[in-house]
Amino acid sequence: MTYDELRAEFSSSAFRRKLKKELGTTCCNCDCTKNIEYHHIVPLTLGGTNKFTNIVPLCQECHYKAYEKRVAKNYKGGRPKKFKYEDIKDIVDDYFNC
């Protein structure tokens, strides 16, 4: 598909309903449920697709930060993460060690 065809597909109301159903309406970065937008991990302009594995739900603030990251060298991230790695290290270790 061409870029224009991919953009048209992504913008269609039927595709947007599928996105909401399959990916949900919670920001994958900060768990916010307000002002959710859908972000292409690999942008369409760089060869990305509309497969759901290439799209994530982000709140408006985190979505803005995701784009800012591309142009800012000192990117600090979106909203703070819910947990610090140090606080959940034991749980992560248990998970990976079965």
The first five atom37 places (N, CA, C, CB, O) and aatype in JSON, in Angstrom:
{
  "aatype": [12, 16, 18, 3, 6, 10, 1, 0, 6, 13, 15, 15, 15, 0, 13, 1, 1, 11, 10, 11, 11, 6, 10, 7, 16, 16, 4, 4, 2, 4, 3, 4, 16, 11, 2, 9, 6, 18, 8, 8, 9, 19, 14, 10, 16, 10, 7, 7, 16, 2, 11, 13, 16, 2, 9, 19, 14, 10, 4, 5, 6, 4, 8, 18, 11, 0, 18, 6, 11, 1, 19, 0, 11, 2, 18, 11, 7, 7, 1, 14, 11, 11, 13, 11, 18, 6, 3, 9, 11, 3, 9, 19, 3, 3, 18, 13, 2, 4],
  "atom_mask": [
    [1, 1, 1, 1, 1],
    [1, 1, 1, 1, 1],
    [1, 1, 1, 1, 1],
    [1, 1, 1, 1, 1],
    [1, 1, 1, 1, 1],
    [1, 1, 1, 1, 1],
    [1, 1, 1, 1, 1],
    [1, 1, 1, 1, 1],
    [1, 1, 1, 1, 1],
    [1, 1, 1, 1, 1],
    [1, 1, 1, 1, 1],
    [1, 1, 1, 1, 1],
    [1, 1, 1, 1, 1],
    [1, 1, 1, 1, 1],
    [1, 1, 1, 1, 1],
    [1, 1, 1, 1, 1],
    [1, 1, 1, 1, 1],
    [1, 1, 1, 1, 1],
    [1, 1, 1, 1, 1],
    [1, 1, 1, 1, 1],
    [1, 1, 1, 1, 1],
    [1, 1, 1, 1, 1],
    [1, 1, 1, 1, 1],
    [1, 1, 1, 0, 1],
    [1, 1, 1, 1, 1],
    [1, 1, 1, 1, 1],
    [1, 1, 1, 1, 1],
    [1, 1, 1, 1, 1],
    [1, 1, 1, 1, 1],
    [1, 1, 1, 1, 1],
    [1, 1, 1, 1, 1],
    [1, 1, 1, 1, 1],
    [1, 1, 1, 1, 1],
    [1, 1, 1, 1, 1],
    [1, 1, 1, 1, 1],
    [1, 1, 1, 1, 1],
    [1, 1, 1, 1, 1],
    [1, 1, 1, 1, 1],
    [1, 1, 1, 1, 1],
    [1, 1, 1, 1, 1],
    [1, 1, 1, 1, 1],
    [1, 1, 1, 1, 1],
    [1, 1, 1, 1, 1],
    [1, 1, 1, 1, 1],
    [1, 1, 1, 1, 1],
    [1, 1, 1, 1, 1],
    [1, 1, 1, 0, 1],
    [1, 1, 1, 0, 1],
    [1, 1, 1, 1, 1],
    [1, 1, 1, 1, 1],
    [1, 1, 1, 1, 1],
    [1, 1, 1, 1, 1],
    [1, 1, 1, 1, 1],
    [1, 1, 1, 1, 1],
    [1, 1, 1, 1, 1],
    [1, 1, 1, 1, 1],
    [1, 1, 1, 1, 1],
    [1, 1, 1, 1, 1],
    [1, 1, 1, 1, 1],
    [1, 1, 1, 1, 1],
    [1, 1, 1, 1, 1],
    [1, 1, 1, 1, 1],
    [1, 1, 1, 1, 1],
    [1, 1, 1, 1, 1],
    [1, 1, 1, 1, 1],
    [1, 1, 1, 1, 1],
    [1, 1, 1, 1, 1],
    [1, 1, 1, 1, 1],
    [1, 1, 1, 1, 1],
    [1, 1, 1, 1, 1],
    [1, 1, 1, 1, 1],
    [1, 1, 1, 1, 1],
    [1, 1, 1, 1, 1],
    [1, 1, 1, 1, 1],
    [1, 1, 1, 1, 1],
    [1, 1, 1, 1, 1],
    [1, 1, 1, 0, 1],
    [1, 1, 1, 0, 1],
    [1, 1, 1, 1, 1],
    [1, 1, 1, 1, 1],
    [1, 1, 1, 1, 1],
    [1, 1, 1, 1, 1],
    [1, 1, 1, 1, 1],
    [1, 1, 1, 1, 1],
    [1, 1, 1, 1, 1],
    [1, 1, 1, 1, 1],
    [1, 1, 1, 1, 1],
    [1, 1, 1, 1, 1],
    [1, 1, 1, 1, 1],
    [1, 1, 1, 1, 1],
    [1, 1, 1, 1, 1],
    [1, 1, 1, 1, 1],
    [1, 1, 1, 1, 1],
    [1, 1, 1, 1, 1],
    [1, 1, 1, 1, 1],
    [1, 1, 1, 1, 1],
    [1, 1, 1, 1, 1],
    [1, 1, 1, 1, 1]
  ],
  "atom_positions": [
    [[0.84, -1.19, 0.0], [0.0, 0.0, 0.0], [0.88, 1.25, 0.0], [-0.95, 0.0, 1.22], [1.98, 1.25, 0.56]],
    [[0.39, 2.28, -0.62], [1.11, 3.54, -0.63], [0.88, 4.28, 0.69], [0.68, 4.41, -1.84], [-0.01, 3.93, 1.46]],
    [[1.67, 5.3, 0.93], [1.52, 6.11, 2.13], [0.1, 6.69, 2.2], [2.57, 7.24, 2.16], [-0.54, 6.65, 3.25]],
    [[-0.38, 7.24, 1.09], [-1.71, 7.85, 1.08], [-2.8, 6.83, 1.39], [-1.99, 8.51, -0.27], [-3.76, 7.14, 2.1]],
    [[-2.65, 5.61, 0.87], [-3.62, 4.56, 1.16], [-3.59, 4.16, 2.63], [-3.36, 3.33, 0.27], [-4.63, 3.93, 3.25]],
    [[-2.38, 4.08, 3.2], [-2.25, 3.74, 4.62], [-2.86, 4.83, 5.5], [-0.77, 3.54, 4.98], [-3.55, 4.52, 6.47]],
    [[-2.62, 6.11, 5.17], [-3.2, 7.21, 5.94], [-4.72, 7.18, 5.86], [-2.66, 8.57, 5.43], [-5.41, 7.41, 6.86]],
    [[-5.24, 6.91, 4.67], [-6.7, 6.85, 4.5], [-7.29, 5.71, 5.32], [-7.07, 6.68, 3.01], [-8.32, 5.87, 5.97]],
    [[-6.62, 4.55, 5.3], [-7.09, 3.42, 6.1], [-7.07, 3.76, 7.59], [-6.23, 2.17, 5.83], [-8.04, 3.5, 8.3]],
    [[-5.97, 4.35, 8.05], [-5.8, 4.7, 9.47], [-6.84, 5.72, 9.91], [-4.4, 5.24, 9.72], [-7.27, 5.7, 11.06]],
    [[-7.24, 6.6, 9.02], [-8.19, 7.66, 9.36], [-9.65, 7.23, 9.27], [-7.96, 8.83, 8.46], [-10.53, 7.95, 9.73]],
    [[-9.91, 6.08, 8.69], [-11.31, 5.66, 8.51], [-11.95, 5.35, 9.86], [-11.4, 4.44, 7.59], [-11.29, 4.85, 10.77]],
    [[-13.23, 5.63, 9.97], [-13.93, 5.41, 11.24], [-14.02, 3.92, 11.58], [-15.35, 6.02, 11.18], [-13.97, 3.56, 12.75]],
    [[-14.14, 3.06, 10.59], [-14.19, 1.62, 10.85], [-12.86, 1.14, 11.44], [-14.51, 0.84, 9.55], [-12.85, 0.33, 12.37]],
    [[-11.76, 1.62, 10.9], [-10.44, 1.23, 11.41], [-10.24, 1.76, 12.82], [-9.32, 1.74, 10.48], [-9.66, 1.07, 13.67]],
    [[-10.7, 2.98, 13.09], [-10.56, 3.58, 14.42], [-11.36, 2.78, 15.46], [-11.04, 5.06, 14.41], [-10.91, 2.62, 16.59]],
    [[-12.53, 2.29, 15.06], [-13.32, 1.45, 15.98], [-12.57, 0.16, 16.3], [-14.71, 1.12, 15.38], [-12.56, -0.3, 17.44]],
    [[-11.93, -0.43, 15.28], [-11.14, -1.65, 15.5], [-9.97, -1.37, 16.44], [-10.63, -2.21, 14.16], [-9.65, -2.19, 17.3]],
    [[-9.32, -0.21, 16.25], [-8.21, 0.16, 17.13], [-8.66, 0.2, 18.58], [-7.63, 1.53, 16.71], [-8.01, -0.37, 19.46]],
    [[-9.77, 0.88, 18.83], [-10.29, 0.99, 20.2], [-10.6, -0.37, 20.79], [-11.53, 1.87, 20.23], [-10.31, -0.65, 21.95]],
    [[-11.21, -1.22, 19.97], [-11.6, -2.55, 20.45], [-10.37, -3.42, 20.74], [-12.5, -3.24, 19.42], [-10.31, -4.08, 21.78]],
    [[-9.41, -3.43, 19.84], [-8.25, -4.31, 19.95], [-7.17, -3.78, 20.89], [-7.66, -4.53, 18.59], [-6.57, -4.54, 21.64]],
    [[-6.91, -2.47, 20.84], [-5.8, -1.9, 21.61], [-6.25, -1.19, 22.88], [-5.04, -0.94, 20.76], [-5.42, -0.88, 23.74]],
    [[-7.53, -0.93, 23.01], [-8.03, -0.28, 24.2], [-7.9, 1.22, 24.16], [0.0, 0.0, 0.0], [-7.49, 1.81, 23.16]],
    [[-8.25, 1.83, 25.28], [-8.24, 3.29, 25.38], [-7.5, 3.75, 26.62], [-9.68, 3.84, 25.39], [-7.9, 4.7, 27.3]],
    [[-6.4, 3.06, 26.91], [-5.54, 3.42, 28.04], [-4.13, 3.65, 27.51], [-5.56, 2.32, 29.15], [-3.6, 2.81, 26.77]],
    [[-3.52, 4.75, 27.88], [-2.17, 5.07, 27.44], [-1.21, 3.97, 27.89], [-1.72, 6.45, 28.0], [-1.19, 3.61, 29.07]],
    [[-0.43, 3.44, 26.97], [0.5, 2.36, 27.31], [1.73, 2.88, 28.05], [0.93, 1.63, 26.06], [2.54, 2.09, 28.53]],
    [[1.86, 4.19, 28.16], [3.01, 4.76, 28.86], [2.67, 5.14, 30.31], [3.52, 5.98, 28.11], [3.45, 4.87, 31.22]],
    [[1.51, 5.76, 30.51], [1.21, 6.31, 31.85], [-0.13, 5.84, 32.42], [1.21, 7.81, 31.79], [-0.49, 6.25, 33.52]],
    [[-0.85, 5.0, 31.71], [-2.15, 4.46, 32.13], [-3.28, 5.5, 32.18], [-2.02, 3.83, 33.47], [-4.33, 5.23, 32.76]],
    [[-3.08, 6.65, 31.59], [-4.13, 7.67, 31.52], [-5.22, 7.18, 30.55], [-3.53, 9.06, 31.05], [-4.92, 6.46, 29.59]],
    [[-6.46, 7.55, 30.8], [-7.55, 7.14, 29.92], [-8.22, 8.33, 29.22], [-8.6, 6.38, 30.71], [-9.26, 8.16, 28.58]],
    [[-7.64, 9.5, 29.33], [-8.21, 10.69, 28.7], [-7.41, 11.09, 27.46], [-8.26, 11.86, 29.7], [-6.19, 10.94, 27.43]],
    [[-8.1, 11.59, 26.47], [-7.48, 12.12, 25.24], [-6.55, 11.1, 24.58], [-6.7, 13.4, 25.55], [-5.4, 11.41, 24.28]],
    [[-7.05, 9.88, 24.36], [-6.23, 8.82, 23.78], [-6.11, 9.0, 22.28], [-6.82, 7.43, 24.1], [-7.09, 9.26, 21.58]],
    [[-4.88, 8.87, 21.79], [-4.55, 8.92, 20.37], [-3.78, 7.64, 20.05], [-3.72, 10.21, 20.0], [-3.25, 6.99, 20.95]],
    [[-3.72, 7.28, 18.79], [-3.02, 6.06, 18.4], [-1.76, 6.42, 17.61], [-3.94, 5.13, 17.55], [-1.81, 7.18, 16.64]],
    [[-0.65, 5.86, 18.05], [0.68, 6.23, 17.57], [1.32, 5.07, 16.82], [1.58, 6.68, 18.73], [1.34, 3.94, 17.32]],
    [[1.85, 5.33, 15.64], [2.61, 4.34, 14.9], [4.02, 4.27, 15.49], [2.66, 4.68, 13.37], [4.7, 5.28, 15.57]],
    [[4.44, 3.09, 15.89], [5.79, 2.91, 16.44], [6.81, 3.21, 15.34], [5.98, 1.47, 17.01], [7.71, 4.02, 15.53]],
    [[6.67, 2.55, 14.21], [7.46, 2.88, 13.03], [6.54, 3.73, 12.15], [7.99, 1.56, 12.26], [5.54, 3.22, 11.64]],
    [[6.87, 5.0, 11.98], [5.99, 5.9, 11.22], [5.74, 5.41, 9.79], [6.59, 7.29, 11.17], [6.59, 4.77, 9.17]],
    [[4.56, 5.72, 9.3], [4.22, 5.33, 7.93], [5.23, 5.89, 6.94], [2.81, 5.8, 7.57], [5.55, 5.24, 5.94]],
    [[5.73, 7.08, 7.2], [6.69, 7.72, 6.29], [8.02, 6.97, 6.25], [6.93, 9.17, 6.7], [8.81, 7.15, 5.32]],
    [[8.28, 6.14, 7.26], [9.53, 5.36, 7.3], [9.29, 3.89, 7.01], [10.2, 5.51, 8.67], [10.13, 3.05, 7.32]],
    [[8.15, 3.57, 6.41], [7.86, 2.19, 6.02], [7.01, 1.42, 7.01], [0.0, 0.0, 0.0], [6.85, 0.21, 6.86]],
    [[6.47, 2.09, 8.02], [5.61, 1.43, 8.99], [4.29, 1.0, 8.36], [0.0, 0.0, 0.0], [3.95, 1.41, 7.25]],
    [[3.56, 0.18, 9.09], [2.28, -0.34, 8.6], [1.17, 0.0, 9.58], [2.36, -1.86, 8.38], [1.41, 0.57, 10.64]],
    [[-0.04, -0.35, 9.21], [-1.19, -0.19, 10.08], [-1.51, -1.46, 10.86], [-2.4, 0.24, 9.28], [-2.61, -1.6, 11.4]],
    [[-0.57, -2.39, 10.91], [-0.79, -3.58, 11.72], [-0.86, -3.15, 13.18], [0.33, -4.65, 11.5], [-0.15, -2.24, 13.61]],
    [[-1.72, -3.81, 13.95], [-1.9, -3.43, 15.35], [-0.62, -3.62, 16.16], [-3.02, -4.24, 15.98], [-0.47, -3.0, 17.21]],
    [[0.3, -4.43, 15.69], [1.58, -4.59, 16.39], [2.48, -3.38, 16.21], [2.3, -5.84, 15.89], [3.5, -3.26, 16.88]],
    [[2.11, -2.48, 15.3], [2.89, -1.27, 15.06], [2.19, -0.01, 15.6], [3.15, -1.11, 13.56], [2.65, 1.11, 15.37]],
    [[1.09, -0.19, 16.32], [0.32, 0.94, 16.81], [0.09, 0.78, 18.31], [-1.03, 1.05, 16.05], [-0.23, -0.3, 18.79]],
    [[0.27, 1.88, 19.04], [0.03, 1.86, 20.48], [-0.86, 3.03, 20.87], [1.37, 1.92, 21.26], [-0.8, 4.09, 20.26]],
    [[-1.71, 2.83, 21.89], [-2.5, 3.94, 22.4], [-1.66, 4.82, 23.32], [-3.76, 3.43, 23.13], [-1.0, 4.32, 24.23]],
    [[-1.7, 6.1, 23.1], [-1.0, 7.07, 23.95], [-1.94, 8.21, 24.27], [0.31, 7.59, 23.26], [-2.76, 8.61, 23.43]],
    [[-1.83, 8.75, 25.49], [-2.61, 9.96, 25.79], [-1.98, 11.1, 24.98], [-2.61, 10.29, 27.35], [-0.88, 10.97, 24.45]],
    [[-2.69, 12.18, 24.91], [-2.23, 13.32, 24.09], [-0.85, 13.81, 24.54], [-3.24, 14.47, 24.16], [-0.01, 14.13, 23.7]],
    [[-0.62, 13.87, 25.85], [0.65, 14.37, 26.35], [1.8, 13.43, 25.99], [0.58, 14.55, 27.87], [2.85, 13.88, 25.53]],
    [[1.61, 12.14, 26.2], [2.67, 11.17, 25.87], [2.89, 11.09, 24.36], [2.32, 9.78, 26.42], [4.01, 10.89, 23.91]],
    [[1.81, 11.24, 23.58], [1.94, 11.22, 22.13], [2.79, 12.4, 21.67], [0.54, 11.27, 21.45], [3.66, 12.25, 20.8]],
    [[2.54, 13.56, 22.25], [3.36, 14.74, 21.94], [4.82, 14.47, 22.29], [2.84, 15.99, 22.7], [5.72, 14.79, 21.51]],
    [[5.06, 13.88, 23.44], [6.43, 13.59, 23.88], [7.09, 12.58, 22.95], [6.44, 13.06, 25.32], [8.29, 12.67, 22.7]],
    [[6.32, 11.64, 22.43], [6.89, 10.64, 21.51], [7.42, 11.33, 20.25], [5.83, 9.58, 21.12], [8.47, 10.95, 19.74]],
    [[6.71, 12.33, 19.75], [7.17, 13.05, 18.58], [8.32, 13.99, 18.93], [6.04, 13.83, 17.95], [9.23, 14.19, 18.13]],
    [[8.26, 14.57, 20.11], [9.33, 15.45, 20.56], [10.65, 14.69, 20.64], [8.99, 16.07, 21.93], [11.72, 15.25, 20.39]],
    [[10.58, 13.41, 21.0], [11.78, 12.59, 21.14], [12.57, 12.52, 19.84], [11.41, 11.18, 21.6], [13.8, 12.44, 19.85]],
    [[11.87, 12.55, 18.74], [12.55, 12.46, 17.45], [13.43, 13.67, 17.18], [11.55, 12.3, 16.34], [14.43, 13.57, 16.46]],
    [[13.06, 14.81, 17.74], [13.8, 16.02, 17.43], [14.61, 16.56, 18.61], [12.85, 17.08, 16.96], [15.47, 17.42, 18.42]],
    [[14.36, 16.07, 19.79], [15.06, 16.58, 20.97], [16.14, 15.61, 21.43], [14.07, 16.84, 22.12], [15.87, 14.41, 21.57]],
    [[17.33, 16.09, 21.65], [18.42, 15.23, 22.09], [18.32, 14.92, 23.59], [19.78, 15.88, 21.79], [18.73, 13.85, 24.02]],
    [[17.79, 15.83, 24.36], [17.71, 15.65, 25.81], [16.3, 15.26, 26.24], [18.15, 16.92, 26.54], [15.75, 15.84, 27.17]],
    [[15.72, 14.29, 25.56], [14.36, 13.85, 25.84], [14.27, 13.24, 27.23], [13.89, 12.84, 24.79], [15.08, 12.38, 27.59]],
    [[13.3, 13.68, 28.02], [13.13, 13.18, 29.38], [11.97, 12.2, 29.49], [12.91, 14.34, 30.33], [11.74, 11.67, 30.57]],
    [[11.24, 11.94, 28.42], [10.13, 11.0, 28.45], [8.81, 11.7, 28.68], [0.0, 0.0, 0.0], [8.75, 12.91, 28.89]],
    [[7.74, 10.91, 28.63], [6.4, 11.43, 28.86], [6.17, 11.59, 30.36], [0.0, 0.0, 0.0], [7.06, 12.03, 31.09]],
    [[5.0, 11.23, 30.78], [4.69, 11.3, 32.2], [5.54, 10.28, 32.94], [3.19, 11.04, 32.46], [6.02, 9.32, 32.34]],
    [[5.74, 10.48, 34.23], [6.55, 9.53, 34.98], [5.96, 8.13, 34.94], [6.69, 9.99, 36.43], [4.74, 7.96, 34.91]],
    [[6.82, 7.13, 34.92], [6.38, 5.75, 34.94], [5.71, 5.47, 36.28], [7.56, 4.77, 34.7], [5.99, 6.15, 37.27]],
    [[4.83, 4.48, 36.31], [4.13, 4.16, 37.55], [5.07, 3.56, 38.59], [2.99, 3.19, 37.28], [4.89, 3.77, 39.79]],
    [[6.09, 2.81, 38.13], [7.01, 2.15, 39.05], [8.44, 2.43, 38.62], [6.74, 0.63, 39.11], [8.73, 2.54, 37.43]],
    [[9.32, 2.52, 39.57], [10.74, 2.6, 39.27], [11.28, 1.17, 39.25], [11.5, 3.49, 40.32], [10.82, 0.31, 40.01]],
    [[12.23, 0.92, 38.38], [12.78, -0.43, 38.25], [13.29, -0.94, 39.59], [13.91, -0.44, 37.22], [13.09, -2.11, 39.92]],
    [[13.94, -0.09, 40.35], [14.5, -0.52, 41.64], [13.41, -1.04, 42.57], [15.23, 0.65, 42.3], [13.65, -1.95, 43.36]],
    [[12.2, -0.48, 42.47], [11.1, -0.87, 43.35], [10.48, -2.21, 42.96], [10.03, 0.19, 43.33], [9.88, -2.88, 43.8]],
    [[10.63, -2.61, 41.71], [10.02, -3.87, 41.27], [11.04, -4.89, 40.78], [9.01, -3.6, 40.17], [10.68, -5.9, 40.17]],
    [[12.31, -4.63, 41.04], [13.38, -5.51, 40.55], [13.16, -6.95, 40.96], [14.73, -5.04, 41.08], [13.34, -7.85, 40.14]],
    [[12.76, -7.21, 42.21], [12.55, -8.58, 42.67], [11.45, -9.28, 41.88], [12.21, -8.59, 44.15], [11.57, -10.46, 41.54]],
    [[10.39, -8.56, 41.59], [9.28, -9.13, 40.82], [9.75, -9.46, 39.4], [8.08, -8.15, 40.79], [9.45, -10.54, 38.88]],
    [[10.48, -8.55, 38.78], [10.98, -8.78, 37.42], [11.96, -9.96, 37.42], [11.68, -7.49, 36.86], [11.9, -10.81, 36.53]],
    [[12.84, -10.03, 38.39], [13.77, -11.15, 38.47], [13.03, -12.46, 38.62], [14.74, -10.96, 39.63], [13.36, -13.44, 37.95]],
    [[12.02, -12.5, 39.48], [11.22, -13.72, 39.67], [10.55, -14.12, 38.38], [10.17, -13.52, 40.77], [10.51, -15.3, 38.04]],
    [[10.03, -13.15, 37.63], [9.36, -13.43, 36.39], [10.32, -14.08, 35.38], [8.78, -12.15, 35.81], [9.98, -15.09, 34.77]],
    [[11.5, -13.5, 35.23], [12.43, -14.02, 34.24], [13.11, -15.31, 34.67], [13.45, -13.0, 33.93], [13.62, -16.05, 33.84]],
    [[13.12, -15.57, 35.97], [13.72, -16.81, 36.48], [12.67, -17.88, 36.74], [14.49, -16.52, 37.76], [12.97, -18.93, 37.31]],
    [[11.44, -17.6, 36.33], [10.31, -18.54, 36.51], [10.11, -18.86, 37.97], [10.54, -19.85, 35.71], [9.21, -19.62, 38.32]]
  ]
}
